[in-house]
Amino acid sequence: MGVGQEEERPSSQKPILSFRRFIYIFLGLLALMVMFDESTRDEFARAIGIVLEPLVGFGGNYPILTLMGAGIIMITISTVIRDQFMDWVDMAENQKISSKFRKELMEAKRANKHTKVKKMEEKQEEISKMSMASFKPQLKSMAITMIIVISIFGWIWLFLEDIPSVSYSVPWALNAQLTNQIADWCFVPFPQWIAVKMLISLPFTQVLMVVLKMYDFNKRLKEGET
């Protein structure tokens, strides 16, 4: 019976793994469609606007507060989703092992220790697989978060186009239009509101990431004690 059960496990897990892989591939392709197809992006933007408009729209009267609110919502959702996929403890351990391995390999090469270098290079593939294992959860989370992020960006773009053109003071200009390009010298035609949103949301992102990582580390420490 034991042998039979062991033989049945792989066959019972394959459909689940294949279905999950299909979902991630589908979400990744959908994210690309939302990113590059304007009509699809606008549809997603209007759909998410049904929720964002009453929450942070403020009737178009306070666009800076709208940027702040939409940015906080976007960062919170994407960061929490990413945190659910990531094991920060394992990731930190893998990074520590990889860093130590690279340091020892470089020292062995400088010291011309050919035997040690050869042995370590044989283990290099294993270290690479370990690093890739830590990178895969990020790709999975990106398949989901990219759809949300691009949709919210699309909604902000449509939202700001519908409100009257008003000048604002920003660190790089006294009278700036949110929908105008950041600067003539900027080779990427980013509008002003993207820079404003980044200034608002980046500090919040860092704080939220630190809080979630501390929570995960403390949780693992408590589990280790018990």
Backbone hydrogen bonds in HBPLUS format (Angstrom, degrees):
<---DONOR---> <-ACCEPTOR-->    atom                        ^
c    i                          cat <-CA-CA->   ^        H-A-AA   ^      H-
h    n   atom  resd res      DA  || num        DHA   H-A  angle D-A-AA Bond
n    s   type  num  typ     dist DA aas  dist angle  dist       angle   num
A0005-GLN N   A0001-MET O   2.86 MM   4  6.13 155.2  1.92 151.2 157.5     1
A0006-GLU N   A0002-GLY O   3.05 MM   4  6.31 158.6  2.10 147.2 152.7     2
A0007-GLU N   A0003-VAL O   3.00 MM   4  6.27 149.4  2.09 146.9 155.3     3
A0008-GLU N   A0004-GLY O   3.08 MM   4  6.29 137.1  2.28 139.6 150.6     4
A0008-GLU N   A0005-GLN O   3.13 MM   3  5.12 127.6  2.42  93.8 107.5     5
A0009-ARG N   A0005-GLN O   3.19 MM   4  6.40 138.1  2.37 147.6 157.0     6
A0012-SER N   A0008-GLU O   3.03 MM   4  6.23 148.1  2.14 151.9 161.5     7
A0012-SER N   A0009-ARG O   3.10 MM   3  5.16 120.7  2.46  97.6 112.6     8
A0013-GLN N   A0009-ARG O   2.95 MM   4  6.16 139.3  2.12 152.1 163.6     9
A0013-GLN N   A0010-PRO O   3.21 MM   3  5.14 129.6  2.48  92.9 106.0    10
A0014-LYS N   A0010-PRO O   3.02 MM   4  6.11 145.5  2.14 150.7 158.3    11
A0017-LEU N   A0013-GLN O   2.96 MM   4  6.21 167.7  1.98 163.0 166.5    12
A0018-SER N   A0014-LYS O   2.81 MM   4  5.95 161.6  1.85 156.4 162.1    13
A0019-PHE N   A0015-PRO O   2.88 MM   4  5.97 154.0  1.95 142.9 150.0    14
A0020-ARG N   A0016-ILE O   2.95 MM   4  6.20 160.3  1.99 151.7 156.9    15
A0021-ARG N   A0017-LEU O   2.96 MM   4  6.14 159.9  2.00 147.0 152.7    16
A0022-PHE N   A0018-SER O   2.93 MM   4  6.14 153.1  2.00 144.1 151.6    17
A0023-ILE N   A0019-PHE O   2.94 MM   4  6.24 153.4  2.01 147.3 154.3    18
A0024-TYR N   A0020-ARG O   3.00 MM   4  6.32 161.8  2.03 154.5 158.1    19
A0025-ILE N   A0021-ARG O   2.95 MM   4  6.16 159.8  1.99 150.1 155.9    20
A0026-PHE N   A0022-PHE O   2.83 MM   4  5.98 159.5  1.87 149.1 155.4    21
A0027-LEU N   A0023-ILE O   2.87 MM   4  6.09 160.7  1.91 151.2 156.3    22
A0028-GLY N   A0024-TYR O   2.92 MM   4  6.06 151.7  2.00 142.5 150.6    23
A0029-LEU N   A0025-ILE O   2.94 MM   4  6.21 159.4  1.98 151.3 156.0    24
A0030-LEU N   A0026-PHE O   2.86 MM   4  6.07 152.7  1.93 146.1 154.7    25
A0031-ALA N   A0027-LEU O   2.85 MM   4  6.05 150.9  1.94 143.7 151.3    26
A0032-LEU N   A0028-GLY O   3.10 MM   4  6.41 150.1  2.20 142.1 149.7    27
A0033-MET N   A0029-LEU O   2.97 MM   4  6.29 151.3  2.06 144.7 152.7    28
A0034-VAL N   A0030-LEU O   2.89 MM   4  6.18 161.1  1.93 152.5 157.3    29
A0035-MET N   A0031-ALA O   2.93 MM   4  6.09 145.5  2.05 140.3 150.2    30
A0036-PHE N   A0032-LEU O   2.95 MM   4  6.09 162.2  1.99 152.9 155.8    31
A0037-ASP N   A0033-MET O   2.82 MM   4  5.31 153.9  1.88 144.3 150.6    32
A0041-ARG N   A0037-ASP O   2.95 MM   4  6.14 160.7  1.99 153.1 159.4    33
A0042-ASP N   A0038-GLU O   2.88 MM   4  6.08 156.5  1.93 150.4 156.4    34
A0043-GLU N   A0039-SER O   3.04 MM   4  6.25 152.2  2.11 143.3 150.6    35
A0044-PHE N   A0040-THR O   3.05 MM   4  6.33 163.0  2.08 153.6 157.1    36
A0045-ALA N   A0041-ARG O   2.85 MM   4  6.01 151.9  1.93 144.7 153.7    37
A0046-ARG N   A0042-ASP O   2.87 MM   4  6.08 158.8  1.91 149.3 153.7    38
A0047-ALA N   A0043-GLU O   3.00 MM   4  6.17 151.8  2.08 142.8 151.1    39
A0048-ILE N   A0044-PHE O   2.94 MM   4  6.18 163.7  1.97 152.1 155.3    40
A0049-GLY N   A0045-ALA O   2.86 MM   4  5.94 132.4  2.09 136.1 150.2    41
A0050-ILE N   A0047-ALA O   3.28 MM   3  5.59 150.1  2.37 102.1 109.9    42
A0051-VAL N   A0048-ILE O   3.14 MM   3  5.59 143.3  2.28 106.6 115.5    43
A0052-LEU N   A0048-ILE O   3.05 MM   4  6.36 166.3  2.07 148.0 152.3    44
A0053-GLU N   A0049-GLY O   2.81 MM   4  5.26 162.2  1.85 135.6 141.3    45
A0055-LEU N   A0052-LEU O   3.08 MM   3  5.03 119.5  2.46  95.6 111.7    46
A0056-VAL N   A0052-LEU O   2.78 MM   4  5.70 171.8  1.79 163.1 164.7    47
A0057-GLY N   A0053-GLU O   2.90 MM   4  4.39 133.8  2.11 125.8 130.6    48
A0060-GLY N   A0057-GLY O   2.96 MM   3  5.82 171.3  1.97 128.3 131.2    49
A0061-ASN N   A0058-PHE O   3.10 MM   3  5.84 170.6  2.11 122.9 125.4    50
A0066-THR N   A0062-TYR O   2.95 MM   4  6.27 147.3  2.05 148.6 159.2    51
A0067-LEU N   A0063-PRO O   2.85 MM   4  6.15 154.9  1.91 147.6 153.2    52
A0068-MET N   A0064-ILE O   2.95 MM   4  6.22 156.4  2.01 145.3 152.0    53
A0069-GLY N   A0065-LEU O   2.81 MM   4  5.99 167.5  1.82 150.2 153.6    54
A0070-ALA N   A0066-THR O   2.83 MM   4  5.93 170.3  1.84 153.9 157.1    55
A0071-GLY N   A0067-LEU O   2.88 MM   4  5.84 153.5  1.95 140.4 148.6    56
A0072-ILE N   A0068-MET O   2.94 MM   4  6.14 158.4  1.99 149.6 155.0    57
A0073-ILE N   A0069-GLY O   3.00 MM   4  6.20 162.5  2.03 150.2 154.9    58
A0074-MET N   A0070-ALA O   2.91 MM   4  6.04 164.6  1.94 148.8 153.4    59
A0075-ILE N   A0071-GLY O   2.90 MM   4  6.02 168.5  1.92 151.3 154.7    60
A0076-THR N   A0072-ILE O   2.90 MM   4  5.91 159.4  1.94 145.3 151.7    61
A0077-ILE N   A0073-ILE O   3.02 MM   4  6.15 171.7  2.02 153.1 155.2    62
A0078-SER N   A0074-MET O   3.01 MM   4  6.11 173.1  2.01 154.5 156.6    63
A0079-THR N   A0075-ILE O   2.87 MM   4  5.75 156.6  1.92 144.8 151.9    64
A0080-VAL N   A0076-THR O   2.97 MM   4  5.98 161.2  2.01 146.8 152.2    65
A0081-ILE N   A0077-ILE O   3.00 MM   4  6.15 162.8  2.03 150.6 155.6    66
A0082-ARG N   A0078-SER O   2.98 MM   4  6.09 159.9  2.03 141.3 147.3    67
A0083-ASP N   A0079-THR O   2.87 MM   4  6.03 150.5  1.95 142.7 151.4    68
A0084-GLN N   A0080-VAL O   3.06 MM   4  6.34 141.8  2.22 143.1 152.4    69
A0084-GLN N   A0081-ILE O   3.13 MM   3  5.20 125.7  2.44  96.0 109.6    70
A0085-PHE N   A0082-ARG O   3.12 MM   3  5.32 134.5  2.34 100.3 112.3    71
A0086-MET N   A0082-ARG O   3.04 MM   4  6.23 144.9  2.16 149.1 159.4    72
A0091-MET N   A0087-ASP O   2.91 MM   4  6.09 159.4  1.95 155.1 162.0    73
A0092-ALA N   A0088-TRP O   2.88 MM   4  5.99 155.8  1.94 142.0 147.7    74
A0093-GLU N   A0089-VAL O   2.96 MM   4  6.24 157.9  2.00 149.4 155.9    75
A0094-ASN N   A0090-ASP O   2.82 MM   4  6.03 161.3  1.85 151.2 156.3    76
A0095-GLN N   A0091-MET O   2.93 MM   4  6.11 157.3  1.98 146.6 153.0    77
A0096-LYS N   A0092-ALA O   2.96 MM   4  6.14 152.1  2.04 143.6 151.2    78
A0097-ILE N   A0093-GLU O   2.94 MM   4  6.22 159.4  1.98 151.2 156.4    79
A0098-SER N   A0094-ASN O   2.85 MM   4  6.03 165.5  1.87 151.3 155.7    80
A0099-SER N   A0095-GLN O   2.87 MM   4  5.94 159.5  1.92 144.4 150.4    81
A0100-LYS N   A0096-LYS O   2.97 MM   4  6.11 159.8  2.01 144.9 150.6    82
A0101-PHE N   A0097-ILE O   2.89 MM   4  6.06 156.7  1.94 148.7 155.6    83
A0102-ARG N   A0098-SER O   2.94 MM   4  6.16 165.7  1.96 152.6 155.7    84
A0103-LYS N   A0099-SER O   3.03 MM   4  6.18 157.8  2.08 145.9 152.2    85
A0104-GLU N   A0100-LYS O   2.97 MM   4  6.18 163.8  2.00 150.7 154.5    86
A0105-LEU N   A0101-PHE O   2.89 MM   4  6.08 154.2  1.96 149.8 157.6    87
A0106-MET N   A0102-ARG O   2.97 MM   4  6.15 159.5  2.02 148.3 153.0    88
A0107-GLU N   A0103-LYS O   3.00 MM   4  6.24 158.1  2.05 147.9 154.2    89
A0108-ALA N   A0104-GLU O   2.92 MM   4  6.09 153.0  2.00 143.7 151.1    90
A0109-LYS N   A0105-LEU O   2.98 MM   4  6.23 152.9  2.06 146.0 153.1    91
A0110-ARG N   A0106-MET O   2.96 MM   4  6.19 156.1  2.02 147.6 154.0    92
A0111-ALA N   A0107-GLU O   2.97 MM   4  6.14 147.4  2.08 142.1 151.1    93
A0113-LYS N   A0108-ALA O   2.95 MM   5  5.23 169.1  1.96 158.3 158.0    94
A0112-ASN N   A0109-LYS O   3.13 MM   3  4.96 155.8  2.19  97.3 104.3    95
A0117-VAL N   A0113-LYS O   2.92 MM   4  6.14 159.7  1.96 155.9 162.7    96
A0118-LYS N   A0114-HIS O   2.93 MM   4  6.07 159.1  1.98 147.0 151.9    97
A0119-LYS N   A0115-THR O   3.09 MM   4  6.37 158.4  2.14 146.8 152.2    98
A0120-MET N   A0116-LYS O   2.90 MM   4  6.11 159.7  1.94 150.6 156.4    99
A0121-GLU N   A0117-VAL O   2.84 MM   4  6.00 153.6  1.91 149.7 157.2   100
A0122-GLU N   A0118-LYS O   3.16 MM   4  6.37 138.6  2.34 137.8 147.6   101
A0123-LYS N   A0120-MET O   3.00 MM   3  5.09 131.2  2.25  97.3 110.7   102
A0124-GLN N   A0121-GLU O   3.23 MM   3  4.84 148.7  2.33  90.4  99.7   103
A0126-GLU N   A0123-LYS O   3.10 MM   3  5.32 120.1  2.47 100.9 115.1   104
A0127-ILE N   A0123-LYS O   3.11 MM   4  6.50 153.1  2.18 150.2 158.1   105
A0128-SER N   A0124-GLN O   2.88 MM   4  6.14 153.1  1.95 147.7 155.5   106
A0129-LYS N   A0125-GLU O   2.92 MM   4  6.20 153.7  1.99 146.5 153.2   107
A0130-MET N   A0126-GLU O   3.04 MM   4  6.28 150.2  2.13 141.5 149.5   108
A0131-SER N   A0127-ILE O   2.98 MM   4  6.28 153.1  2.05 146.7 153.7   109
A0132-MET N   A0128-SER O   2.88 MM   4  6.13 155.4  1.94 147.8 154.9   110
A0133-ALA N   A0129-LYS O   2.89 MM   4  6.09 145.3  2.01 142.0 151.4   111
A0134-SER N   A0130-MET O   3.27 MM   4  6.60 139.4  2.45 137.2 146.5   112
A0134-SER N   A0131-SER O   3.14 MM   3  5.22 128.5  2.42  95.3 108.4   113
A0135-PHE N   A0131-SER O   3.11 MM   4  6.40 132.7  2.35 136.4 149.6   114
A0135-PHE N   A0132-MET O   3.02 MM   3  4.85 126.9  2.31  91.4 106.2   115
A0136-LYS N   A0132-MET O   2.97 MM   4  6.17 144.7  2.10 154.1 160.9   116
A0138-GLN N   A0135-PHE O   3.09 MM   3  5.45 127.8  2.37 107.0 120.1   117
A0139-LEU N   A0135-PHE O   3.32 MM   4  6.78 149.7  2.42 147.8 156.2   118
A0139-LEU N   A0136-LYS O   3.00 MM   3  5.16 118.4  2.40 101.5 116.6   119
A0140-LYS N   A0136-LYS O   3.04 MM   4  6.39 156.3  2.09 155.5 162.5   120
A0141-SER N   A0137-PRO O   2.97 MM   4  6.18 160.5  2.01 147.9 152.6   121
A0142-MET N   A0138-GLN O   2.93 MM   4  6.09 150.0  2.03 143.3 152.0   122
A0143-ALA N   A0139-LEU O   3.18 MM   4  6.44 141.8  2.33 142.5 150.8   123
A0144-ILE N   A0141-SER O   3.11 MM   3  5.44 138.6  2.29 104.2 114.9   124
A0145-THR N   A0141-SER O   2.87 MM   4  6.11 177.3  1.87 162.6 162.6   125
A0146-MET N   A0142-MET O   2.95 MM   4  5.50 161.0  1.99 139.1 143.6   126
A0149-VAL N   A0145-THR O   2.80 MM   4  6.01 171.9  1.81 162.8 165.0   127
A0150-ILE N   A0146-MET O   2.93 MM   4  5.90 170.7  1.94 147.8 150.9   128
A0151-SER N   A0147-ILE O   3.05 MM   4  6.01 153.2  2.12 138.8 146.7   129
A0152-ILE N   A0148-ILE O   2.98 MM   4  6.19 159.3  2.03 151.8 156.8   130
A0153-PHE N   A0149-VAL O   2.95 MM   4  6.19 161.4  1.99 151.2 156.9   131
A0154-GLY N   A0150-ILE O   2.85 MM   4  6.02 154.3  1.91 143.6 151.2   132
A0155-TRP N   A0151-SER O   2.92 MM   4  6.20 150.2  2.01 144.3 152.2   133
A0156-ILE N   A0152-ILE O   2.95 MM   4  6.22 162.3  1.99 153.1 157.1   134
A0157-TRP N   A0153-PHE O   3.01 MM   4  6.26 159.0  2.06 149.0 154.7   135
A0158-LEU N   A0154-GLY O   3.06 MM   4  6.34 164.6  2.08 149.9 153.2   136
A0159-PHE N   A0155-TRP O   2.79 MM   4  5.91 156.5  1.84 151.8 159.6   137
A0160-LEU N   A0156-ILE O   2.89 MM   4  6.06 164.9  1.91 156.1 158.1   138
A0161-GLU N   A0157-TRP O   3.16 MM   4  6.33 146.0  2.28 143.1 152.1   139
A0162-ASP N   A0159-PHE O   3.20 MM   3  5.43 141.5  2.35 101.0 111.4   140
A0168-TYR N   A0176-ALA O   2.88 MM   8  5.17 150.3  1.96 136.4 145.9   141
A0176-ALA N   A0168-TYR O   2.80 MM   8  5.17 159.4  1.84 143.9 151.1   142
A0170-VAL N   A0173-ALA O   2.80 MM   3  5.28 165.5  1.82 172.9 175.5   143
A0173-ALA N   A0170-VAL O   3.06 MM   3  5.28 157.2  2.12 112.3 119.4   144
A0180-ASN N   A0177-GLN O   3.06 MM   3  5.31 156.1  2.12 109.9 117.5   145
A0193-TRP N   A0178-LEU O   2.90 MM  15  4.73 148.6  2.00 145.7 135.8   146
A0192-GLN N   A0180-ASN O   2.70 MM  12  5.80 134.6  1.91 162.0 176.7   147
A0182-ILE N   A0190-PHE O   2.85 MM   8  5.96 142.9  1.99 172.8 169.5   148
A0186-CYS N   A0183-ALA O   3.16 MM   3  5.34 153.5  2.24 103.4 111.5   149
A0190-PHE N   A0188-VAL O   2.70 MM   2  5.67 138.6  1.87 111.8  98.5   150
A0194-ILE N   A0191-PRO O   3.29 MM   3  5.88 144.1  2.43 112.4 120.3   151
A0195-ALA N   A0192-GLN O   3.11 MM   3  5.49 120.2  2.49 106.4 119.8   152
A0196-VAL N   A0192-GLN O   3.08 MM   4  6.43 159.9  2.13 152.8 159.1   153
A0197-LYS N   A0193-TRP O   2.84 MM   4  5.95 159.8  1.88 144.3 149.9   154
A0198-MET N   A0194-ILE O   2.95 MM   4  6.15 154.3  2.02 144.0 150.9   155
A0199-LEU N   A0195-ALA O   3.03 MM   4  6.28 158.6  2.08 149.3 154.3   156
A0200-ILE N   A0196-VAL O   3.08 MM   4  6.35 145.1  2.21 143.5 153.2   157
A0201-SER N   A0197-LYS O   2.78 MM   4  5.92 166.1  1.80 157.0 160.8   158
A0202-LEU N   A0198-MET O   2.97 MM   4  5.56 164.7  2.00 145.0 148.6   159
A0205-THR N   A0201-SER O   2.84 MM   4  6.08 150.5  1.93 154.7 164.3   160
A0206-GLN N   A0202-LEU O   3.08 MM   4  6.37 162.0  2.11 157.0 159.6   161
A0207-VAL N   A0203-PRO O   3.10 MM   4  6.36 164.0  2.13 151.1 155.2   162
A0208-LEU N   A0204-PHE O   2.95 MM   4  6.08 166.5  1.97 151.5 155.4   163
A0209-MET N   A0205-THR O   2.92 MM   4  6.09 160.7  1.96 152.6 157.9   164
A0210-VAL N   A0206-GLN O   3.07 MM   4  6.24 159.2  2.11 147.1 152.3   165
A0211-VAL N   A0207-VAL O   3.01 MM   4  6.26 159.7  2.05 151.0 156.6   166
A0212-LEU N   A0208-LEU O   2.99 MM   4  6.21 165.3  2.01 153.5 156.8   167
A0213-LYS N   A0209-MET O   2.93 MM   4  6.06 161.2  1.96 149.4 155.1   168
A0214-MET N   A0210-VAL O   2.90 MM   4  6.04 162.1  1.94 149.6 154.7   169
A0215-TYR N   A0211-VAL O   2.97 MM   4  6.18 152.6  2.05 144.9 152.7   170
A0216-ASP N   A0212-LEU O   2.95 MM   4  6.22 158.6  2.00 148.5 153.8   171
A0217-PHE N   A0213-LYS O   2.88 MM   4  6.11 164.4  1.91 155.5 159.6   172
A0218-ASN N   A0214-MET O   2.91 MM   4  6.01 163.3  1.94 147.3 152.2   173
A0219-LYS N   A0215-TYR O   2.93 MM   4  6.04 151.0  2.01 143.2 151.6   174
A0220-ARG N   A0216-ASP O   2.99 MM   4  6.23 157.1  2.04 147.9 153.3   175
A0221-LEU N   A0217-PHE O   2.94 MM   4  6.19 152.0  2.02 146.6 154.7   176
A0222-LYS N   A0218-ASN O   2.99 MM   4  6.21 156.8  2.04 146.7 152.1   177
A0223-GLU N   A0219-LYS O   2.98 MM   4  6.23 155.1  2.04 145.2 152.5   178
A0224-GLY N   A0220-ARG O   2.89 MM   4  6.10 147.3  2.00 142.4 151.4   179
A0225-GLU N   A0221-LEU O   2.98 MM   4  6.27 145.5  2.11 143.1 152.1   180
A0226-THR N   A0222-LYS O   3.05 MM   4  6.33 151.3  2.13 146.5 153.5   181
